[in-house]
């Protein structure tokens, strides 16, 4: 378990360093017409991390966790499309 403040600082750093990379990965996966979805998935992932990491602890490989959760969020959003 980590302190919420520490988790927030870690996530802020990770967001600054990785948001573009994760967004680019999702844009390649979904196509450039879905750039908005890629960006929303990145933001949703950061929110999930802020909600779960303070209580469950920071994953051993936080970067991989962020990429996987963003990837899954994007795929789930595509599956929900009509």
N, CA, C and O atoms as a CHARMM CRD file, in Angstrom:
* protein
*
  328
    1    1 UNK  N      0.85100  -1.16100   0.00000 PROA 1      0.00000
    2    1 UNK  CA     0.00000   0.00000   0.00000 PROA 1      0.00000
    3    1 UNK  C      0.90400   1.23400   0.00000 PROA 1      0.00000
    4    1 UNK  O      1.91000   1.26800   0.70900 PROA 1      0.00000
    5    2 UNK  N      0.55000   2.23700  -0.78700 PROA 2      0.00000
    6    2 UNK  CA     1.34800   3.45600  -0.83300 PROA 2      0.00000
    7    2 UNK  C      0.46700   4.64600  -0.49300 PROA 2      0.00000
    8    2 UNK  O     -0.75600   4.58100  -0.61800 PROA 2      0.00000
    9    3 UNK  N      1.08900   5.71700  -0.06900 PROA 3      0.00000
   10    3 UNK  CA     0.34800   6.91900   0.29300 PROA 3      0.00000
   11    3 UNK  C     -0.25700   7.54700  -0.95500 PROA 3      0.00000
   12    3 UNK  O      0.38900   7.56300  -2.00300 PROA 3      0.00000
   13    4 UNK  N     -1.48100   8.06600  -0.86900 PROA 4      0.00000
   14    4 UNK  CA    -2.11800   8.67400  -2.03600 PROA 4      0.00000
   15    4 UNK  C     -1.29200   9.79000  -2.65800 PROA 4      0.00000
   16    4 UNK  O     -1.25900   9.93000  -3.88100 PROA 4      0.00000
   17    5 UNK  N     -0.62000  10.58900  -1.82400 PROA 5      0.00000
   18    5 UNK  CA     0.20900  11.66800  -2.36100 PROA 5      0.00000
   19    5 UNK  C      1.37400  11.14900  -3.17300 PROA 5      0.00000
   20    5 UNK  O      1.69600  11.68900  -4.23200 PROA 5      0.00000
   21    6 UNK  N      2.00500  10.09900  -2.67300 PROA 6      0.00000
   22    6 UNK  CA     3.12300   9.49100  -3.39200 PROA 6      0.00000
   23    6 UNK  C      2.66000   8.89700  -4.72100 PROA 6      0.00000
   24    6 UNK  O      3.33700   9.01000  -5.74300 PROA 6      0.00000
   25    7 UNK  N      1.49900   8.26600  -4.67900 PROA 7      0.00000
   26    7 UNK  CA     0.95600   7.66900  -5.90300 PROA 7      0.00000
   27    7 UNK  C      0.63200   8.75300  -6.91800 PROA 7      0.00000
   28    7 UNK  O      0.89400   8.59100  -8.11000 PROA 7      0.00000
   29    8 UNK  N      0.06700   9.85000  -6.45100 PROA 8      0.00000
   30    8 UNK  CA    -0.25000  10.95900  -7.35100 PROA 8      0.00000
   31    8 UNK  C      0.98000  11.53400  -8.00700 PROA 8      0.00000
   32    8 UNK  O      0.96400  11.84700  -9.19700 PROA 8      0.00000
   33    9 UNK  N      2.04800  11.67700  -7.24600 PROA 9      0.00000
   34    9 UNK  CA     3.30100  12.20500  -7.79000 PROA 9      0.00000
   35    9 UNK  C      3.87800  11.23400  -8.82200 PROA 9      0.00000
   36    9 UNK  O      4.32800  11.65200  -9.88900 PROA 9      0.00000
   37   10 UNK  N      3.86400   9.94300  -8.50400 PROA 10     0.00000
   38   10 UNK  CA     4.35200   8.93200  -9.44500 PROA 10     0.00000
   39   10 UNK  C      3.53000   8.95700 -10.73100 PROA 10     0.00000
   40   10 UNK  O      4.08300   8.93800 -11.83100 PROA 10     0.00000
   41   11 UNK  N      2.21700   8.99900 -10.58600 PROA 11     0.00000
   42   11 UNK  CA     1.36000   8.99700 -11.77400 PROA 11     0.00000
   43   11 UNK  C      1.51600  10.26400 -12.59900 PROA 11     0.00000
   44   11 UNK  O      1.45500  10.21800 -13.82700 PROA 11     0.00000
   45   12 UNK  N      1.71300  11.37700 -11.94200 PROA 12     0.00000
   46   12 UNK  CA     1.94100  12.61900 -12.68200 PROA 12     0.00000
   47   12 UNK  C      3.19100  12.49200 -13.54200 PROA 12     0.00000
   48   12 UNK  O      3.19300  12.88300 -14.70900 PROA 12     0.00000
   49   13 UNK  N      4.25300  11.94400 -12.95800 PROA 13     0.00000
   50   13 UNK  CA     5.48900  11.73400 -13.71000 PROA 13     0.00000
   51   13 UNK  C      5.27300  10.75500 -14.86000 PROA 13     0.00000
   52   13 UNK  O      5.70500  11.00500 -15.98600 PROA 13     0.00000
   53   14 UNK  N      4.60500   9.64100 -14.57300 PROA 14     0.00000
   54   14 UNK  CA     4.35900   8.65100 -15.62000 PROA 14     0.00000
   55   14 UNK  C      3.47400   9.22500 -16.72600 PROA 14     0.00000
   56   14 UNK  O      3.69200   8.95100 -17.90600 PROA 14     0.00000
   57   15 UNK  N      2.47700  10.02000 -16.34300 PROA 15     0.00000
   58   15 UNK  CA     1.59300  10.61600 -17.35000 PROA 15     0.00000
   59   15 UNK  C      2.38800  11.54000 -18.26300 PROA 15     0.00000
   60   15 UNK  O      2.23200  11.49400 -19.48300 PROA 15     0.00000
   61   16 UNK  N      3.22900  12.36600 -17.68500 PROA 16     0.00000
   62   16 UNK  CA     4.03400  13.29100 -18.49700 PROA 16     0.00000
   63   16 UNK  C      4.96000  12.53700 -19.45000 PROA 16     0.00000
   64   16 UNK  O      5.15400  12.95200 -20.59200 PROA 16     0.00000
   65   17 UNK  N      5.52800  11.43300 -18.97800 PROA 17     0.00000
   66   17 UNK  CA     6.48700  10.68900 -19.79800 PROA 17     0.00000
   67   17 UNK  C      5.82800   9.73800 -20.78300 PROA 17     0.00000
   68   17 UNK  O      6.36500   9.51000 -21.86700 PROA 17     0.00000
   69   18 UNK  N      4.66500   9.17400 -20.42700 PROA 18     0.00000
   70   18 UNK  CA     4.12400   8.06300 -21.21000 PROA 18     0.00000
   71   18 UNK  C      2.81200   8.32800 -21.93900 PROA 18     0.00000
   72   18 UNK  O      2.44400   7.55300 -22.82200 PROA 18     0.00000
   73   19 UNK  N      2.10600   9.38100 -21.60400 PROA 19     0.00000
   74   19 UNK  CA     0.79100   9.59600 -22.21300 PROA 19     0.00000
   75   19 UNK  C      0.88800   9.62500 -23.73800 PROA 19     0.00000
   76   19 UNK  O      0.05700   9.03400 -24.42800 PROA 19     0.00000
   77   20 UNK  N      1.89400  10.30700 -24.25500 PROA 20     0.00000
   78   20 UNK  CA     2.06600  10.36600 -25.70700 PROA 20     0.00000
   79   20 UNK  C      2.37800   9.00700 -26.30900 PROA 20     0.00000
   80   20 UNK  O      1.86200   8.66000 -27.37200 PROA 20     0.00000
   81   21 UNK  N      3.21600   8.24200 -25.63600 PROA 21     0.00000
   82   21 UNK  CA     3.58100   6.90500 -26.13300 PROA 21     0.00000
   83   21 UNK  C      2.37700   5.96300 -26.11100 PROA 21     0.00000
   84   21 UNK  O      2.14000   5.22200 -27.06500 PROA 21     0.00000
   85   22 UNK  N      1.63000   5.99900 -25.02500 PROA 22     0.00000
   86   22 UNK  CA     0.45600   5.12800 -24.92800 PROA 22     0.00000
   87   22 UNK  C     -0.58500   5.55400 -25.95400 PROA 22     0.00000
   88   22 UNK  O     -1.20100   4.71400 -26.61000 PROA 22     0.00000
   89   23 UNK  N     -0.77800   6.86700 -26.09000 PROA 23     0.00000
   90   23 UNK  CA    -1.72600   7.36900 -27.08600 PROA 23     0.00000
   91   23 UNK  C     -1.32700   6.98100 -28.50300 PROA 23     0.00000
   92   23 UNK  O     -2.17800   6.62200 -29.31700 PROA 23     0.00000
   93   24 UNK  N     -0.02900   7.05400 -28.79600 PROA 24     0.00000
   94   24 UNK  CA     0.45500   6.66600 -30.12700 PROA 24     0.00000
   95   24 UNK  C      0.23900   5.17400 -30.36400 PROA 24     0.00000
   96   24 UNK  O     -0.16200   4.76800 -31.45500 PROA 24     0.00000
   97   25 UNK  N      0.50200   4.36500 -29.35200 PROA 25     0.00000
   98   25 UNK  CA     0.27600   2.91700 -29.46000 PROA 25     0.00000
   99   25 UNK  C     -1.19700   2.63800 -29.78000 PROA 25     0.00000
  100   25 UNK  O     -1.50700   1.84400 -30.66800 PROA 25     0.00000
  101   26 UNK  N     -2.09400   3.29500 -29.05200 PROA 26     0.00000
  102   26 UNK  CA    -3.52400   3.06200 -29.27100 PROA 26     0.00000
  103   26 UNK  C     -3.97800   3.60400 -30.62000 PROA 26     0.00000
  104   26 UNK  O     -4.85900   3.02500 -31.25600 PROA 26     0.00000
  105   27 UNK  N     -3.39000   4.69600 -31.05500 PROA 27     0.00000
  106   27 UNK  CA    -3.74500   5.25400 -32.36700 PROA 27     0.00000
  107   27 UNK  C     -3.32100   4.30300 -33.47700 PROA 27     0.00000
  108   27 UNK  O     -4.04200   4.14100 -34.46200 PROA 27     0.00000
  109   28 UNK  N     -2.15600   3.67100 -33.32700 PROA 28     0.00000
  110   28 UNK  CA    -1.73900   2.66200 -34.31300 PROA 28     0.00000
  111   28 UNK  C     -2.69500   1.47500 -34.29500 PROA 28     0.00000
  112   28 UNK  O     -3.01300   0.90700 -35.33900 PROA 28     0.00000
  113   29 UNK  N     -3.14400   1.11000 -33.11000 PROA 29     0.00000
  114   29 UNK  CA    -4.05500  -0.01800 -32.96800 PROA 29     0.00000
  115   29 UNK  C     -5.43000   0.28800 -33.56000 PROA 29     0.00000
  116   29 UNK  O     -6.00600  -0.54200 -34.26300 PROA 29     0.00000
  117   30 UNK  N     -5.95000   1.47500 -33.27500 PROA 30     0.00000
  118   30 UNK  CA    -7.32400   1.82900 -33.64300 PROA 30     0.00000
  119   30 UNK  C     -7.43900   2.59900 -34.94500 PROA 30     0.00000
  120   30 UNK  O     -8.52400   2.67400 -35.52200 PROA 30     0.00000
  121   31 UNK  N     -6.35800   3.16400 -35.41100 PROA 31     0.00000
  122   31 UNK  CA    -6.38100   4.00500 -36.60000 PROA 31     0.00000
  123   31 UNK  C     -6.50700   5.46800 -36.21200 PROA 31     0.00000
  124   31 UNK  O     -7.07300   5.78500 -35.16600 PROA 31     0.00000
  125   32 UNK  N     -5.98400   6.36700 -37.04500 PROA 32     0.00000
  126   32 UNK  CA    -5.97300   7.79100 -36.71800 PROA 32     0.00000
  127   32 UNK  C     -7.36400   8.41700 -36.58200 PROA 32     0.00000
  128   32 UNK  O     -7.50900   9.44000 -35.91300 PROA 32     0.00000
  129   33 UNK  N     -8.37400   7.83100 -37.19500 PROA 33     0.00000
  130   33 UNK  CA    -9.73000   8.39100 -37.05800 PROA 33     0.00000
  131   33 UNK  C    -10.24700   8.23900 -35.62800 PROA 33     0.00000
  132   33 UNK  O    -11.21800   8.89600 -35.25200 PROA 33     0.00000
  133   34 UNK  N     -9.62000   7.39500 -34.84000 PROA 34     0.00000
  134   34 UNK  CA   -10.04200   7.16400 -33.45900 PROA 34     0.00000
  135   34 UNK  C     -9.08600   7.78600 -32.44900 PROA 34     0.00000
  136   34 UNK  O     -8.92800   7.27600 -31.34000 PROA 34     0.00000
  137   35 UNK  N     -8.45100   8.88400 -32.83300 PROA 35     0.00000
  138   35 UNK  CA    -7.51900   9.55500 -31.93000 PROA 35     0.00000
  139   35 UNK  C     -8.20200   9.96800 -30.62700 PROA 35     0.00000
  140   35 UNK  O     -7.61200   9.84800 -29.55300 PROA 35     0.00000
  141   36 UNK  N     -9.44500  10.45400 -30.71500 PROA 36     0.00000
  142   36 UNK  CA   -10.17500  10.84500 -29.50200 PROA 36     0.00000
  143   36 UNK  C    -10.33700   9.66300 -28.55600 PROA 36     0.00000
  144   36 UNK  O    -10.15700   9.80200 -27.34600 PROA 36     0.00000
  145   37 UNK  N    -10.67300   8.51600 -29.09700 PROA 37     0.00000
  146   37 UNK  CA   -10.83100   7.31300 -28.27500 PROA 37     0.00000
  147   37 UNK  C     -9.50300   6.93200 -27.62100 PROA 37     0.00000
  148   37 UNK  O     -9.47700   6.52900 -26.45800 PROA 37     0.00000
  149   38 UNK  N     -8.41700   7.05600 -28.35400 PROA 38     0.00000
  150   38 UNK  CA    -7.09700   6.73900 -27.79900 PROA 38     0.00000
  151   38 UNK  C     -6.78800   7.67000 -26.62500 PROA 38     0.00000
  152   38 UNK  O     -6.32700   7.21800 -25.57700 PROA 38     0.00000
  153   39 UNK  N     -7.04000   8.95200 -26.80000 PROA 39     0.00000
  154   39 UNK  CA    -6.76300   9.91400 -25.73000 PROA 39     0.00000
  155   39 UNK  C     -7.66200   9.67300 -24.52000 PROA 39     0.00000
  156   39 UNK  O     -7.20500   9.75900 -23.38000 PROA 39     0.00000
  157   40 UNK  N     -8.92400   9.37500 -24.75800 PROA 40     0.00000
  158   40 UNK  CA    -9.84700   9.08600 -23.65800 PROA 40     0.00000
  159   40 UNK  C     -9.41600   7.83100 -22.89900 PROA 40     0.00000
  160   40 UNK  O     -9.53700   7.76900 -21.67500 PROA 40     0.00000
  161   41 UNK  N     -8.92300   6.84700 -23.61700 PROA 41     0.00000
  162   41 UNK  CA    -8.46600   5.61200 -22.97300 PROA 41     0.00000
  163   41 UNK  C     -7.25900   5.87200 -22.08400 PROA 41     0.00000
  164   41 UNK  O     -7.14400   5.28600 -21.00700 PROA 41     0.00000
  165   42 UNK  N     -6.36500   6.74100 -22.52300 PROA 42     0.00000
  166   42 UNK  CA    -5.19700   7.08800 -21.70500 PROA 42     0.00000
  167   42 UNK  C     -5.65800   7.77100 -20.41900 PROA 42     0.00000
  168   42 UNK  O     -5.18700   7.43700 -19.33100 PROA 42     0.00000
  169   43 UNK  N     -6.57100   8.71900 -20.54500 PROA 43     0.00000
  170   43 UNK  CA    -7.06400   9.43100 -19.36500 PROA 43     0.00000
  171   43 UNK  C     -7.81200   8.49600 -18.41900 PROA 43     0.00000
  172   43 UNK  O     -7.65500   8.58000 -17.20100 PROA 43     0.00000
  173   44 UNK  N     -8.61600   7.61500 -18.97800 PROA 44     0.00000
  174   44 UNK  CA    -9.34500   6.64300 -18.15300 PROA 44     0.00000
  175   44 UNK  C     -8.37000   5.74000 -17.40000 PROA 44     0.00000
  176   44 UNK  O     -8.59900   5.39600 -16.24000 PROA 44     0.00000
  177   45 UNK  N     -7.29600   5.36500 -18.06000 PROA 45     0.00000
  178   45 UNK  CA    -6.29000   4.51200 -17.43400 PROA 45     0.00000
  179   45 UNK  C     -5.62600   5.21600 -16.25900 PROA 45     0.00000
  180   45 UNK  O     -5.43400   4.61700 -15.20000 PROA 45     0.00000
  181   46 UNK  N     -5.27900   6.46800 -16.43900 PROA 46     0.00000
  182   46 UNK  CA    -4.65500   7.22100 -15.35500 PROA 46     0.00000
  183   46 UNK  C     -5.62000   7.35300 -14.17700 PROA 46     0.00000
  184   46 UNK  O     -5.20300   7.26600 -13.02200 PROA 46     0.00000
  185   47 UNK  N     -6.89300   7.56000 -14.45900 PROA 47     0.00000
  186   47 UNK  CA    -7.89600   7.64500 -13.40100 PROA 47     0.00000
  187   47 UNK  C     -8.01500   6.31500 -12.65900 PROA 47     0.00000
  188   47 UNK  O     -8.10100   6.29300 -11.43100 PROA 47     0.00000
  189   48 UNK  N     -8.02100   5.21400 -13.39800 PROA 48     0.00000
  190   48 UNK  CA    -8.06900   3.89000 -12.75500 PROA 48     0.00000
  191   48 UNK  C     -6.86500   3.66600 -11.85800 PROA 48     0.00000
  192   48 UNK  O     -6.98900   3.10500 -10.76900 PROA 48     0.00000
  193   49 UNK  N     -5.70300   4.10300 -12.31600 PROA 49     0.00000
  194   49 UNK  CA    -4.50200   3.95600 -11.49700 PROA 49     0.00000
  195   49 UNK  C     -4.61700   4.79800 -10.22900 PROA 49     0.00000
  196   49 UNK  O     -4.26200   4.33600  -9.14500 PROA 49     0.00000
  197   50 UNK  N     -5.10700   6.02100 -10.35400 PROA 50     0.00000
  198   50 UNK  CA    -5.27800   6.87400  -9.18000 PROA 50     0.00000
  199   50 UNK  C     -6.25000   6.26900  -8.17300 PROA 50     0.00000
  200   50 UNK  O     -6.10600   6.46600  -6.96600 PROA 50     0.00000
  201   51 UNK  N     -7.23000   5.53800  -8.67000 PROA 51     0.00000
  202   51 UNK  CA    -8.22700   4.93700  -7.78600 PROA 51     0.00000
  203   51 UNK  C     -7.73200   3.64000  -7.15600 PROA 51     0.00000
  204   51 UNK  O     -8.05700   3.35900  -6.00200 PROA 51     0.00000
  205   52 UNK  N     -6.95800   2.85000  -7.88100 PROA 52     0.00000
  206   52 UNK  CA    -6.60200   1.53100  -7.37200 PROA 52     0.00000
  207   52 UNK  C     -5.21200   1.44200  -6.75200 PROA 52     0.00000
  208   52 UNK  O     -5.02300   0.67100  -5.81100 PROA 52     0.00000
  209   53 UNK  N     -4.25100   2.18500  -7.23200 PROA 53     0.00000
  210   53 UNK  CA    -2.89000   2.03900  -6.73500 PROA 53     0.00000
  211   53 UNK  C     -2.72200   2.41100  -5.26400 PROA 53     0.00000
  212   53 UNK  O     -1.97200   1.72900  -4.56500 PROA 53     0.00000
  213   54 UNK  N     -3.38100   3.45800  -4.75400 PROA 54     0.00000
  214   54 UNK  CA    -3.17900   3.76000  -3.32600 PROA 54     0.00000
  215   54 UNK  C     -3.59800   2.60600  -2.40400 PROA 54     0.00000
  216   54 UNK  O     -2.95600   2.37100  -1.38000 PROA 54     0.00000
  217   55 UNK  N     -4.64900   1.89900  -2.75600 PROA 55     0.00000
  218   55 UNK  CA    -5.12500   0.81800  -1.88800 PROA 55     0.00000
  219   55 UNK  C     -4.48400  -0.53100  -2.22300 PROA 55     0.00000
  220   55 UNK  O     -4.21600  -1.32500  -1.32100 PROA 55     0.00000
  221   56 UNK  N     -4.24000  -0.79500  -3.49300 PROA 56     0.00000
  222   56 UNK  CA    -3.70300  -2.09500  -3.91000 PROA 56     0.00000
  223   56 UNK  C     -2.19200  -2.08300  -4.08500 PROA 56     0.00000
  224   56 UNK  O     -1.57000  -3.13600  -4.22000 PROA 56     0.00000
  225   57 UNK  N     -1.61400  -0.91400  -4.08200 PROA 57     0.00000
  226   57 UNK  CA    -0.17600  -0.79200  -4.28100 PROA 57     0.00000
  227   57 UNK  C      0.17000  -0.60400  -5.75100 PROA 57     0.00000
  228   57 UNK  O     -0.58100  -1.00300  -6.64100 PROA 57     0.00000
  229   58 UNK  N      1.29900  -0.00200  -5.98000 PROA 58     0.00000
  230   58 UNK  CA     1.77600   0.22200  -7.34500 PROA 58     0.00000
  231   58 UNK  C      2.24400  -1.11000  -7.90400 PROA 58     0.00000
  232   58 UNK  O      3.00800  -1.81600  -7.24600 PROA 58     0.00000
  233   59 UNK  N      1.80300  -1.46800  -9.10400 PROA 59     0.00000
  234   59 UNK  CA     2.23900  -2.74200  -9.70300 PROA 59     0.00000
  235   59 UNK  C      3.75600  -2.78300  -9.87100 PROA 59     0.00000
  236   59 UNK  O      4.41500  -1.74900  -9.97900 PROA 59     0.00000
  237   60 UNK  N      4.28600  -3.98800  -9.88900 PROA 60     0.00000
  238   60 UNK  CA     5.72900  -4.17200 -10.05400 PROA 60     0.00000
  239   60 UNK  C      6.21700  -3.50600 -11.33700 PROA 60     0.00000
  240   60 UNK  O      7.26200  -2.85400 -11.34100 PROA 60     0.00000
  241   61 UNK  N      5.46900  -3.66700 -12.41900 PROA 61     0.00000
  242   61 UNK  CA     5.80200  -3.02500 -13.68800 PROA 61     0.00000
  243   61 UNK  C      4.68000  -2.04900 -14.03300 PROA 61     0.00000
  244   61 UNK  O      3.76200  -2.37200 -14.78700 PROA 61     0.00000
  245   62 UNK  N      4.77600  -0.85200 -13.46400 PROA 62     0.00000
  246   62 UNK  CA     3.71400   0.14500 -13.60700 PROA 62     0.00000
  247   62 UNK  C      3.50400   0.56400 -15.06300 PROA 62     0.00000
  248   62 UNK  O      2.37200   0.80000 -15.48700 PROA 62     0.00000
  249   63 UNK  N      4.57400   0.65500 -15.81000 PROA 63     0.00000
  250   63 UNK  CA     4.46400   1.06700 -17.21800 PROA 63     0.00000
  251   63 UNK  C      3.67100   0.03000 -18.00700 PROA 63     0.00000
  252   63 UNK  O      2.77700   0.38900 -18.77300 PROA 63     0.00000
  253   64 UNK  N      3.98300  -1.23500 -17.82900 PROA 64     0.00000
  254   64 UNK  CA     3.24800  -2.30100 -18.53000 PROA 64     0.00000
  255   64 UNK  C      1.78700  -2.30300 -18.10400 PROA 64     0.00000
  256   64 UNK  O      0.89900  -2.51300 -18.93100 PROA 64     0.00000
  257   65 UNK  N      1.53400  -2.07200 -16.83000 PROA 65     0.00000
  258   65 UNK  CA     0.15500  -2.01200 -16.33100 PROA 65     0.00000
  259   65 UNK  C     -0.61300  -0.90900 -17.05600 PROA 65     0.00000
  260   65 UNK  O     -1.74200  -1.12300 -17.49800 PROA 65     0.00000
  261   66 UNK  N     -0.00600   0.26400 -17.17700 PROA 66     0.00000
  262   66 UNK  CA    -0.67100   1.38100 -17.84700 PROA 66     0.00000
  263   66 UNK  C     -0.96100   1.06400 -19.31300 PROA 66     0.00000
  264   66 UNK  O     -2.05700   1.33300 -19.80400 PROA 66     0.00000
  265   67 UNK  N      0.01700   0.49300 -20.00700 PROA 67     0.00000
  266   67 UNK  CA    -0.19400   0.13700 -21.41500 PROA 67     0.00000
  267   67 UNK  C     -1.31100  -0.89900 -21.55200 PROA 67     0.00000
  268   67 UNK  O     -2.16800  -0.76300 -22.42500 PROA 67     0.00000
  269   68 UNK  N     -1.31300  -1.92600 -20.70800 PROA 68     0.00000
  270   68 UNK  CA    -2.29600  -3.00200 -20.80500 PROA 68     0.00000
  271   68 UNK  C     -3.70200  -2.49000 -20.48900 PROA 68     0.00000
  272   68 UNK  O     -4.65600  -2.81400 -21.19700 PROA 68     0.00000
  273   69 UNK  N     -3.83000  -1.69700 -19.43600 PROA 69     0.00000
  274   69 UNK  CA    -5.15200  -1.19200 -19.06100 PROA 69     0.00000
  275   69 UNK  C     -5.68400  -0.23600 -20.13700 PROA 69     0.00000
  276   69 UNK  O     -6.87200  -0.27200 -20.45500 PROA 69     0.00000
  277   70 UNK  N     -4.83000   0.60500 -20.69300 PROA 70     0.00000
  278   70 UNK  CA    -5.25000   1.50400 -21.76900 PROA 70     0.00000
  279   70 UNK  C     -5.67000   0.71000 -23.00600 PROA 70     0.00000
  280   70 UNK  O     -6.67900   1.01800 -23.63900 PROA 70     0.00000
  281   71 UNK  N     -4.89800  -0.29800 -23.33500 PROA 71     0.00000
  282   71 UNK  CA    -5.20700  -1.16600 -24.47800 PROA 71     0.00000
  283   71 UNK  C     -6.57300  -1.83400 -24.27400 PROA 71     0.00000
  284   71 UNK  O     -7.41900  -1.82800 -25.16800 PROA 71     0.00000
  285   72 UNK  N     -6.76900  -2.40000 -23.10000 PROA 72     0.00000
  286   72 UNK  CA    -8.03700  -3.07100 -22.81400 PROA 72     0.00000
  287   72 UNK  C     -9.21100  -2.09300 -22.81200 PROA 72     0.00000
  288   72 UNK  O    -10.29300  -2.42900 -23.29400 PROA 72     0.00000
  289   73 UNK  N     -9.01100  -0.89300 -22.27700 PROA 73     0.00000
  290   73 UNK  CA   -10.07300   0.11200 -22.26000 PROA 73     0.00000
  291   73 UNK  C    -10.47100   0.50200 -23.68200 PROA 73     0.00000
  292   73 UNK  O    -11.65500   0.65800 -23.98000 PROA 73     0.00000
  293   74 UNK  N     -9.48400   0.65700 -24.55000 PROA 74     0.00000
  294   74 UNK  CA    -9.77100   1.01400 -25.93700 PROA 74     0.00000
  295   74 UNK  C    -10.51800  -0.11000 -26.65300 PROA 74     0.00000
  296   74 UNK  O    -11.48500   0.14400 -27.37100 PROA 74     0.00000
  297   75 UNK  N    -10.08000  -1.33000 -26.46300 PROA 75     0.00000
  298   75 UNK  CA   -10.74800  -2.47600 -27.09800 PROA 75     0.00000
  299   75 UNK  C    -12.17300  -2.61700 -26.57800 PROA 75     0.00000
  300   75 UNK  O    -13.09000  -2.87400 -27.35800 PROA 75     0.00000
  301   76 UNK  N    -12.37300  -2.45300 -25.27200 PROA 76     0.00000
  302   76 UNK  CA   -13.71800  -2.52000 -24.70100 PROA 76     0.00000
  303   76 UNK  C    -14.61800  -1.43900 -25.28000 PROA 76     0.00000
  304   76 UNK  O    -15.79300  -1.69100 -25.54900 PROA 76     0.00000
  305   77 UNK  N    -14.08000  -0.23500 -25.47500 PROA 77     0.00000
  306   77 UNK  CA   -14.87900   0.85800 -26.05600 PROA 77     0.00000
  307   77 UNK  C    -15.28000   0.53100 -27.49100 PROA 77     0.00000
  308   77 UNK  O    -16.40500   0.81600 -27.90200 PROA 77     0.00000
  309   78 UNK  N    -14.37300  -0.05900 -28.24900 PROA 78     0.00000
  310   78 UNK  CA   -14.69800  -0.43700 -29.63500 PROA 78     0.00000
  311   78 UNK  C    -15.77100  -1.51500 -29.64400 PROA 78     0.00000
  312   78 UNK  O    -16.65700  -1.49100 -30.49900 PROA 78     0.00000
  313   79 UNK  N    -15.71100  -2.44200 -28.72800 PROA 79     0.00000
  314   79 UNK  CA   -16.71400  -3.51500 -28.65500 PROA 79     0.00000
  315   79 UNK  C    -18.10700  -2.98100 -28.31900 PROA 79     0.00000
  316   79 UNK  O    -19.11400  -3.56400 -28.72000 PROA 79     0.00000
  317   80 UNK  N    -18.15700  -1.87400 -27.58400 PROA 80     0.00000
  318   80 UNK  CA   -19.45100  -1.28800 -27.20900 PROA 80     0.00000
  319   80 UNK  C    -20.08000  -0.46400 -28.32300 PROA 80     0.00000
  320   80 UNK  O    -21.25300  -0.10300 -28.23300 PROA 80     0.00000
  321   81 UNK  N    -19.31600  -0.15800 -29.37800 PROA 81     0.00000
  322   81 UNK  CA   -19.87300   0.64000 -30.45700 PROA 81     0.00000
  323   81 UNK  C    -21.04200  -0.10000 -31.09100 PROA 81     0.00000
  324   81 UNK  O    -21.03400  -1.32500 -31.21100 PROA 81     0.00000
  325   82 UNK  N    -22.05000   0.67400 -31.49400 PROA 82     0.00000
  326   82 UNK  CA   -23.23300   0.01200 -32.10500 PROA 82     0.00000
  327   82 UNK  C    -22.93600  -0.68500 -33.40800 PROA 82     0.00000
  328   82 UNK  O    -23.83400  -1.27100 -34.01300 PROA 82     0.00000
